[in-house]
Amino acid sequence: MGGTKKRWKTVDSFAGEIYRFADLLEKHRNEVAALETWDNGKPYEQAANVEIPLVIRTFRYYAGWADKINGLTVPADGPYHVQTLHEPIGVAGQLVP
């Protein structure tokens, strides 16, 4: 995980990794669709022609947003400059019901 944090320190590298993953998914679309079919029993055509292309578009959409999320400057009393920054911190896991 330490290597991931170093690689994702800049927005360009973060977006580049997401674009790269989307390219790999597109390159191996048939294999991923077969795995999806094997994993949950859905029709291969649905996985290959609907779900995998949607996943690829979703990754590319969010990779495009990586350089468009800017910090917000908040007014503060005194000689202070308060700013929020949104930075990638690495891989996150979620348990979703």
Beta strands, then each sheet from edge to edge (+ up, - down):
strand 1: 72-74
strand 2: 82-84
sheet 1: 1+ 2-
end
